[in-house]
Amino acid sequence: MTDTASPVDVPTARAVLEHLVGALVEDRDAVRIDLSEGRSLPRLTVRVGPSDMGRVIGRRGRVAQAIRTVVRAAAARDGSDVEVEFED
């Protein structure tokens, strides 16, 4: 997992995101999560292998939305809020 320097660190949210995405994909080695500064919130960008993107997004984006909800709840424990983005 890769980390880009950011003034706001969200270790609990990142750990939860790594766990959830890692449990969904077949190729765990292809998972990359980058932390960067979004517009007003820290942004966690998720990259997975091409064959795993459908698993992470889910039908009509339901899995992705559920992941965002859980990670935002975990970020509250870090005293912050986060954006979660999924990239090809």
Chimera marker file (.cmm) of the C-alpha trace (Angstrom):
<marker_set name="trace">
<marker id="1" x="0.000" y="0.000" z="0.000" r="1" g="1" b="0" radius="0.5"/>
<marker id="2" x="1.361" y="3.385" z="-0.978" r="1" g="1" b="0" radius="0.5"/>
<marker id="3" x="1.174" y="6.576" z="1.053" r="1" g="1" b="0" radius="0.5"/>
<marker id="4" x="1.501" y="10.131" z="-0.211" r="1" g="1" b="0" radius="0.5"/>
<marker id="5" x="2.403" y="12.751" z="2.397" r="1" g="1" b="0" radius="0.5"/>
<marker id="6" x="-0.638" y="14.565" z="3.710" r="1" g="1" b="0" radius="0.5"/>
<marker id="7" x="-1.097" y="16.942" z="6.614" r="1" g="1" b="0" radius="0.5"/>
<marker id="8" x="-4.151" y="15.006" z="7.807" r="1" g="1" b="0" radius="0.5"/>
<marker id="9" x="-3.640" y="11.360" z="8.703" r="1" g="1" b="0" radius="0.5"/>
<marker id="10" x="-6.577" y="8.967" z="9.035" r="1" g="1" b="0" radius="0.5"/>
<marker id="11" x="-5.050" y="5.651" z="10.152" r="1" g="1" b="0" radius="0.5"/>
<marker id="12" x="-8.278" y="3.974" z="11.280" r="1" g="1" b="0" radius="0.5"/>
<marker id="13" x="-10.128" y="4.860" z="8.083" r="1" g="1" b="0" radius="0.5"/>
<marker id="14" x="-7.202" y="3.678" z="5.964" r="1" g="1" b="0" radius="0.5"/>
<marker id="15" x="-6.914" y="0.377" z="7.845" r="1" g="1" b="0" radius="0.5"/>
<marker id="16" x="-10.644" y="-0.296" z="7.491" r="1" g="1" b="0" radius="0.5"/>
<marker id="17" x="-10.509" y="0.531" z="3.777" r="1" g="1" b="0" radius="0.5"/>
<marker id="18" x="-7.511" y="-1.783" z="3.263" r="1" g="1" b="0" radius="0.5"/>
<marker id="19" x="-9.310" y="-4.592" z="5.065" r="1" g="1" b="0" radius="0.5"/>
<marker id="20" x="-12.598" y="-4.208" z="3.166" r="1" g="1" b="0" radius="0.5"/>
<marker id="21" x="-11.051" y="-3.899" z="-0.281" r="1" g="1" b="0" radius="0.5"/>
<marker id="22" x="-8.541" y="-6.668" z="0.420" r="1" g="1" b="0" radius="0.5"/>
<marker id="23" x="-11.372" y="-9.024" z="1.369" r="1" g="1" b="0" radius="0.5"/>
<marker id="24" x="-13.203" y="-8.348" z="-1.915" r="1" g="1" b="0" radius="0.5"/>
<marker id="25" x="-10.426" y="-8.691" z="-4.487" r="1" g="1" b="0" radius="0.5"/>
<marker id="26" x="-8.670" y="-11.764" z="-5.834" r="1" g="1" b="0" radius="0.5"/>
<marker id="27" x="-5.300" y="-10.031" z="-6.376" r="1" g="1" b="0" radius="0.5"/>
<marker id="28" x="-4.435" y="-8.368" z="-3.056" r="1" g="1" b="0" radius="0.5"/>
<marker id="29" x="-0.988" y="-7.395" z="-4.351" r="1" g="1" b="0" radius="0.5"/>
<marker id="30" x="-2.575" y="-5.102" z="-6.952" r="1" g="1" b="0" radius="0.5"/>
<marker id="31" x="-4.420" y="-3.035" z="-4.321" r="1" g="1" b="0" radius="0.5"/>
<marker id="32" x="-3.039" y="0.485" z="-3.863" r="1" g="1" b="0" radius="0.5"/>
<marker id="33" x="-4.487" y="3.091" z="-1.513" r="1" g="1" b="0" radius="0.5"/>
<marker id="34" x="-3.115" y="6.614" z="-1.745" r="1" g="1" b="0" radius="0.5"/>
<marker id="35" x="-3.756" y="9.352" z="0.795" r="1" g="1" b="0" radius="0.5"/>
<marker id="36" x="-3.867" y="12.878" z="-0.586" r="1" g="1" b="0" radius="0.5"/>
<marker id="37" x="-5.462" y="16.204" z="0.197" r="1" g="1" b="0" radius="0.5"/>
<marker id="38" x="-8.865" y="16.630" z="-1.460" r="1" g="1" b="0" radius="0.5"/>
<marker id="39" x="-10.737" y="19.903" z="-1.831" r="1" g="1" b="0" radius="0.5"/>
<marker id="40" x="-11.593" y="20.200" z="1.836" r="1" g="1" b="0" radius="0.5"/>
<marker id="41" x="-11.101" y="16.643" z="3.135" r="1" g="1" b="0" radius="0.5"/>
<marker id="42" x="-8.406" y="13.987" z="3.027" r="1" g="1" b="0" radius="0.5"/>
<marker id="43" x="-8.917" y="11.725" z="-0.001" r="1" g="1" b="0" radius="0.5"/>
<marker id="44" x="-8.268" y="7.990" z="-0.057" r="1" g="1" b="0" radius="0.5"/>
<marker id="45" x="-7.880" y="6.818" z="-3.652" r="1" g="1" b="0" radius="0.5"/>
<marker id="46" x="-8.276" y="3.084" z="-4.254" r="1" g="1" b="0" radius="0.5"/>
<marker id="47" x="-6.701" y="1.330" z="-7.226" r="1" g="1" b="0" radius="0.5"/>
<marker id="48" x="-7.204" y="-2.384" z="-7.845" r="1" g="1" b="0" radius="0.5"/>
<marker id="49" x="-6.418" y="-4.782" z="-10.666" r="1" g="1" b="0" radius="0.5"/>
<marker id="50" x="-8.627" y="-4.475" z="-13.766" r="1" g="1" b="0" radius="0.5"/>
<marker id="51" x="-10.375" y="-7.780" z="-13.120" r="1" g="1" b="0" radius="0.5"/>
<marker id="52" x="-11.275" y="-6.751" z="-9.556" r="1" g="1" b="0" radius="0.5"/>
<marker id="53" x="-12.800" y="-3.319" z="-10.222" r="1" g="1" b="0" radius="0.5"/>
<marker id="54" x="-16.292" y="-4.756" z="-10.771" r="1" g="1" b="0" radius="0.5"/>
<marker id="55" x="-16.151" y="-6.553" z="-7.420" r="1" g="1" b="0" radius="0.5"/>
<marker id="56" x="-15.219" y="-3.352" z="-5.602" r="1" g="1" b="0" radius="0.5"/>
<marker id="57" x="-17.822" y="-1.194" z="-7.367" r="1" g="1" b="0" radius="0.5"/>
<marker id="58" x="-20.652" y="-3.736" z="-7.264" r="1" g="1" b="0" radius="0.5"/>
<marker id="59" x="-23.975" y="-3.577" z="-9.021" r="1" g="1" b="0" radius="0.5"/>
<marker id="60" x="-25.117" y="0.004" z="-9.439" r="1" g="1" b="0" radius="0.5"/>
<marker id="61" x="-22.240" y="1.074" z="-7.193" r="1" g="1" b="0" radius="0.5"/>
<marker id="62" x="-23.795" y="-0.426" z="-4.069" r="1" g="1" b="0" radius="0.5"/>
<marker id="63" x="-20.622" y="-2.063" z="-2.778" r="1" g="1" b="0" radius="0.5"/>
<marker id="64" x="-18.606" y="1.120" z="-3.376" r="1" g="1" b="0" radius="0.5"/>
<marker id="65" x="-21.211" y="3.187" z="-1.534" r="1" g="1" b="0" radius="0.5"/>
<marker id="66" x="-21.237" y="0.749" z="1.387" r="1" g="1" b="0" radius="0.5"/>
<marker id="67" x="-17.425" y="0.925" z="1.562" r="1" g="1" b="0" radius="0.5"/>
<marker id="68" x="-17.584" y="4.741" z="1.594" r="1" g="1" b="0" radius="0.5"/>
<marker id="69" x="-20.142" y="4.686" z="4.419" r="1" g="1" b="0" radius="0.5"/>
<marker id="70" x="-18.106" y="2.342" z="6.621" r="1" g="1" b="0" radius="0.5"/>
<marker id="71" x="-14.839" y="4.202" z="5.963" r="1" g="1" b="0" radius="0.5"/>
<marker id="72" x="-16.447" y="7.557" z="6.807" r="1" g="1" b="0" radius="0.5"/>
<marker id="73" x="-17.646" y="6.073" z="10.100" r="1" g="1" b="0" radius="0.5"/>
<marker id="74" x="-14.100" y="4.839" z="10.798" r="1" g="1" b="0" radius="0.5"/>
<marker id="75" x="-12.728" y="8.295" z="9.950" r="1" g="1" b="0" radius="0.5"/>
<marker id="76" x="-14.920" y="9.764" z="12.688" r="1" g="1" b="0" radius="0.5"/>
<marker id="77" x="-12.808" y="7.787" z="15.118" r="1" g="1" b="0" radius="0.5"/>
<marker id="78" x="-9.773" y="9.612" z="13.678" r="1" g="1" b="0" radius="0.5"/>
<marker id="79" x="-11.570" y="12.912" z="14.280" r="1" g="1" b="0" radius="0.5"/>
<marker id="80" x="-11.961" y="13.616" z="10.583" r="1" g="1" b="0" radius="0.5"/>
<marker id="81" x="-14.060" y="12.928" z="7.506" r="1" g="1" b="0" radius="0.5"/>
<marker id="82" x="-12.728" y="11.485" z="4.247" r="1" g="1" b="0" radius="0.5"/>
<marker id="83" x="-13.512" y="11.138" z="0.568" r="1" g="1" b="0" radius="0.5"/>
<marker id="84" x="-13.100" y="7.667" z="-0.955" r="1" g="1" b="0" radius="0.5"/>
<marker id="85" x="-12.483" y="7.452" z="-4.696" r="1" g="1" b="0" radius="0.5"/>
<marker id="86" x="-12.094" y="4.374" z="-6.906" r="1" g="1" b="0" radius="0.5"/>
<marker id="87" x="-9.811" y="4.633" z="-9.952" r="1" g="1" b="0" radius="0.5"/>
<marker id="88" x="-9.088" y="2.292" z="-12.835" r="1" g="1" b="0" radius="0.5"/>
<link id1="1" id2="2" r="1" g="1" b="0" radius="0.2"/>
<link id1="2" id2="3" r="1" g="1" b="0" radius="0.2"/>
<link id1="3" id2="4" r="1" g="1" b="0" radius="0.2"/>
<link id1="4" id2="5" r="1" g="1" b="0" radius="0.2"/>
<link id1="5" id2="6" r="1" g="1" b="0" radius="0.2"/>
<link id1="6" id2="7" r="1" g="1" b="0" radius="0.2"/>
<link id1="7" id2="8" r="1" g="1" b="0" radius="0.2"/>
<link id1="8" id2="9" r="1" g="1" b="0" radius="0.2"/>
<link id1="9" id2="10" r="1" g="1" b="0" radius="0.2"/>
<link id1="10" id2="11" r="1" g="1" b="0" radius="0.2"/>
<link id1="11" id2="12" r="1" g="1" b="0" radius="0.2"/>
<link id1="12" id2="13" r="1" g="1" b="0" radius="0.2"/>
<link id1="13" id2="14" r="1" g="1" b="0" radius="0.2"/>
<link id1="14" id2="15" r="1" g="1" b="0" radius="0.2"/>
<link id1="15" id2="16" r="1" g="1" b="0" radius="0.2"/>
<link id1="16" id2="17" r="1" g="1" b="0" radius="0.2"/>
<link id1="17" id2="18" r="1" g="1" b="0" radius="0.2"/>
<link id1="18" id2="19" r="1" g="1" b="0" radius="0.2"/>
<link id1="19" id2="20" r="1" g="1" b="0" radius="0.2"/>
<link id1="20" id2="21" r="1" g="1" b="0" radius="0.2"/>
<link id1="21" id2="22" r="1" g="1" b="0" radius="0.2"/>
<link id1="22" id2="23" r="1" g="1" b="0" radius="0.2"/>
<link id1="23" id2="24" r="1" g="1" b="0" radius="0.2"/>
<link id1="24" id2="25" r="1" g="1" b="0" radius="0.2"/>
<link id1="25" id2="26" r="1" g="1" b="0" radius="0.2"/>
<link id1="26" id2="27" r="1" g="1" b="0" radius="0.2"/>
<link id1="27" id2="28" r="1" g="1" b="0" radius="0.2"/>
<link id1="28" id2="29" r="1" g="1" b="0" radius="0.2"/>
<link id1="29" id2="30" r="1" g="1" b="0" radius="0.2"/>
<link id1="30" id2="31" r="1" g="1" b="0" radius="0.2"/>
<link id1="31" id2="32" r="1" g="1" b="0" radius="0.2"/>
<link id1="32" id2="33" r="1" g="1" b="0" radius="0.2"/>
<link id1="33" id2="34" r="1" g="1" b="0" radius="0.2"/>
<link id1="34" id2="35" r="1" g="1" b="0" radius="0.2"/>
<link id1="35" id2="36" r="1" g="1" b="0" radius="0.2"/>
<link id1="36" id2="37" r="1" g="1" b="0" radius="0.2"/>
<link id1="37" id2="38" r="1" g="1" b="0" radius="0.2"/>
<link id1="38" id2="39" r="1" g="1" b="0" radius="0.2"/>
<link id1="39" id2="40" r="1" g="1" b="0" radius="0.2"/>
<link id1="40" id2="41" r="1" g="1" b="0" radius="0.2"/>
<link id1="41" id2="42" r="1" g="1" b="0" radius="0.2"/>
<link id1="42" id2="43" r="1" g="1" b="0" radius="0.2"/>
<link id1="43" id2="44" r="1" g="1" b="0" radius="0.2"/>
<link id1="44" id2="45" r="1" g="1" b="0" radius="0.2"/>
<link id1="45" id2="46" r="1" g="1" b="0" radius="0.2"/>
<link id1="46" id2="47" r="1" g="1" b="0" radius="0.2"/>
<link id1="47" id2="48" r="1" g="1" b="0" radius="0.2"/>
<link id1="48" id2="49" r="1" g="1" b="0" radius="0.2"/>
<link id1="49" id2="50" r="1" g="1" b="0" radius="0.2"/>
<link id1="50" id2="51" r="1" g="1" b="0" radius="0.2"/>
<link id1="51" id2="52" r="1" g="1" b="0" radius="0.2"/>
<link id1="52" id2="53" r="1" g="1" b="0" radius="0.2"/>
<link id1="53" id2="54" r="1" g="1" b="0" radius="0.2"/>
<link id1="54" id2="55" r="1" g="1" b="0" radius="0.2"/>
<link id1="55" id2="56" r="1" g="1" b="0" radius="0.2"/>
<link id1="56" id2="57" r="1" g="1" b="0" radius="0.2"/>
<link id1="57" id2="58" r="1" g="1" b="0" radius="0.2"/>
<link id1="58" id2="59" r="1" g="1" b="0" radius="0.2"/>
<link id1="59" id2="60" r="1" g="1" b="0" radius="0.2"/>
<link id1="60" id2="61" r="1" g="1" b="0" radius="0.2"/>
<link id1="61" id2="62" r="1" g="1" b="0" radius="0.2"/>
<link id1="62" id2="63" r="1" g="1" b="0" radius="0.2"/>
<link id1="63" id2="64" r="1" g="1" b="0" radius="0.2"/>
<link id1="64" id2="65" r="1" g="1" b="0" radius="0.2"/>
<link id1="65" id2="66" r="1" g="1" b="0" radius="0.2"/>
<link id1="66" id2="67" r="1" g="1" b="0" radius="0.2"/>
<link id1="67" id2="68" r="1" g="1" b="0" radius="0.2"/>
<link id1="68" id2="69" r="1" g="1" b="0" radius="0.2"/>
<link id1="69" id2="70" r="1" g="1" b="0" radius="0.2"/>
<link id1="70" id2="71" r="1" g="1" b="0" radius="0.2"/>
<link id1="71" id2="72" r="1" g="1" b="0" radius="0.2"/>
<link id1="72" id2="73" r="1" g="1" b="0" radius="0.2"/>
<link id1="73" id2="74" r="1" g="1" b="0" radius="0.2"/>
<link id1="74" id2="75" r="1" g="1" b="0" radius="0.2"/>
<link id1="75" id2="76" r="1" g="1" b="0" radius="0.2"/>
<link id1="76" id2="77" r="1" g="1" b="0" radius="0.2"/>
<link id1="77" id2="78" r="1" g="1" b="0" radius="0.2"/>
<link id1="78" id2="79" r="1" g="1" b="0" radius="0.2"/>
<link id1="79" id2="80" r="1" g="1" b="0" radius="0.2"/>
<link id1="80" id2="81" r="1" g="1" b="0" radius="0.2"/>
<link id1="81" id2="82" r="1" g="1" b="0" radius="0.2"/>
<link id1="82" id2="83" r="1" g="1" b="0" radius="0.2"/>
<link id1="83" id2="84" r="1" g="1" b="0" radius="0.2"/>
<link id1="84" id2="85" r="1" g="1" b="0" radius="0.2"/>
<link id1="85" id2="86" r="1" g="1" b="0" radius="0.2"/>
<link id1="86" id2="87" r="1" g="1" b="0" radius="0.2"/>
<link id1="87" id2="88" r="1" g="1" b="0" radius="0.2"/>
</marker_set>
